[in-house]
Every structure is written in structure tokens, then in C-alpha cells.
């Protein structure tokens, strides 16, 4: 009976040691989790700021490109009108 009690006592100690190790690991993991969550929040904030600052120059560049394209479109429309006017003059000259 004493041997059984000694074995039981040994098993209880092993389980207690294991539980202690698991609790330590849990605390470590919780601490690491908090640290990682803080890091993620900081990275998200940095990403939000970076994307906001990256968007402004890109938007300005796109607006400038749009303005340039509109100017080119107007210039082409003017050229087409001039060419049509010249064609009208040529048609009248040919008909007479």
C-alpha cells in the first residue's frame, strides 16, 4: 500500500510540475500575445499614415496627367476643326 501511495504521490508531483510549467508557458504566451498585438496596432497606424501620405502625391500626379490629357484633347479638337475648315475650302476650290 505504501508503494502505491508513493507512486500516487510521485504522479501528483509530476502533474503539479507539469501544471506549473503550463502556467508559466501560458503567462509567457499571453505576454508575447500582448506585445504582438501592440506591434500590430503600431504597424496598422503606420500603414494608415503611409497610405494617406502616399495617396496625396499619387492623386496630384493623376490630376496633373488628367489636365495634360484634357489640354491635348482640346488641341486635337482644334486641329480637327482647322483641317475640316481647310477641307471645306479645298472642296469649294475644286468645285469651281
Secondary structure, 3 states (H helix, E strand, C coil): CHHHHHHHHHHHHHHHHHHHHHHHHHHHHHHHHHHHHHHHHHHHHHHHHHHHHHHHHHHHHHHHHHHHHHHHHHHHHHHHHHHHHHHHHHHHHHHC
